Amino acid sequence: MKRFMRICFAVSFVLFIFSCSLNDDGPNFHFKALQITEAEVPESFELNQTYQITVTYILPDGCTSFSGFEVADADTTIRNVVVFGTVRTDQEGCTTAITETQATFNFKCLYDQPYTFRFWQGEGADGAQEYFEVVVPVN
């Protein structure tokens, strides 16, 4: 009986190993920051309230799709906002049409000081990150 169990285990193990693909060429996508061209923010915030902020961003081609936002604290009331896209690398014949589209994220006002939003626009010729800023006062 032990011999039968060992044979079954060995066969199962071999089947398991060979059922996995060893020819993985890596991921078929990567993430890319997308240029923000415009932002719609409220004229002011109220403490402890949640607001929707809408940004207009550029999709550079048909292989790129919206992935999400990164809203990072640069300081207590300074937020760097970046839109990320997923770029498919396994598709051929993607359109080269540049598309402007919008997405929205929720923001909760936690401090009674004005907020500065820095929306990512790209990299300058010197490699420095470029942003446009919008300041929103808190009532």
N, C-alpha and C positions, 0 to 999 in steps of 0.2 A: 504494500500500500504506500509506503514511504517513497519507493522508487517511482510509482505512478504519479504521486504528488510532485516530485521533483521534475519529472518530464513535463507535466502540465505547466508548472511554474516556468520552466525553461522555454517552452513553446510560447507561452503568454508574453514572457519578457522579450523574446525575439520579435514577435508580432508588434508589440508596443514600440520597440525601437524603430522598426522599419516603417511603421505607419506615420511617423513624424517626418516632415519634410526637412531635409538637411540642405536644401538649395534656397534658403531664404536670402533674398537679395537686399534685405533691409527694408526700411519703411518706404512706402510709396507716396509720402507726403512730407512737407515741412511747414513750419509756421513762419509767418512774415508779418511785420508791422505794416499797417496800412495808413496812408496819409489821410488825416482829418482835414476837411476844408471848411467846415462850419460847425457851430455848436449853438443849440437852443437851450438856454438856461433861464430860470426864473429871474425876475428883477431883484428879488430879495428872498431870504430864507427866514423861517420862524424856527426857533430852537426846538429840537426833538421832533420835527416834522420830516416826512420823507417826500422827495421830489423826483420826478422823472427828468432826466437830461437826455436830449436827443442830439446825436452827432451825425453829420454827413461825412462820408468817407469814400475813398476811391477803390474800386476793384480793378486791378490793372489788366485782367484778362479773364477768359472763361474757365480757366483751371483754378482760379482762386475764389474761395467762398468765405463768408463771415465765420469766425470761430468764437470770438468773445472780446471782452474788455479786460484791460488791466488798469485799475484805478489805484495808484500807489501813493502812499503818504510820503511827501518830500519834506514836510514839516507839519506842525500841528494843524494848520488850516490851508496847507498847500497840497494840491492833488495833481499828480501827473496822470493824464488819461491817454491810453494807447489802445487802438483797435487792432486786433490780431486776426489774420486770415489764415486759412489752411490752403496750401498750394499742392495740388495733386501732381505728382511727377510721373505717374504711370498712364496718363492720358495723352493721346496724340490728337492733333488738329484742334486744339483749343482756340476759341475765337480770340482775336487781339483787341476786341472792343473794350474800351475803357468805360466803366460804368460808375456813376455816382449813386450811392444808396444811403439809407439811414438805418440807424439802430438806436435803441434806448436802454439806459441803465437807471436803476434807482439809487438815490443818494439820500442819506439821512444826515441832517444837520445836528452835530453833537456839541459844537462850541459856539459861544456868543460873539465871536470875532469874525470879520469878513473872510470869506473863502476865496482863494485864488486857484482857479483851474487852469492847468497848462496842457493844452491839447497838442499832441504830437503831429508835426507836419513833415518830418523826414530828417535827413542828414544833410548838413551843408557841405560845401566843397572841401572844407577842412576836416570833415568827419564828425563835427559837433552836432549834437541833437538840437533840432529846431522846434520850437513850440509857439503857439499864439496863446495869449493869456486872457482870461475873463475873470473879473473880480465880482463877487456877489456879496452884498452886505447882509448882515443878520439883524433883524429887528428885535 
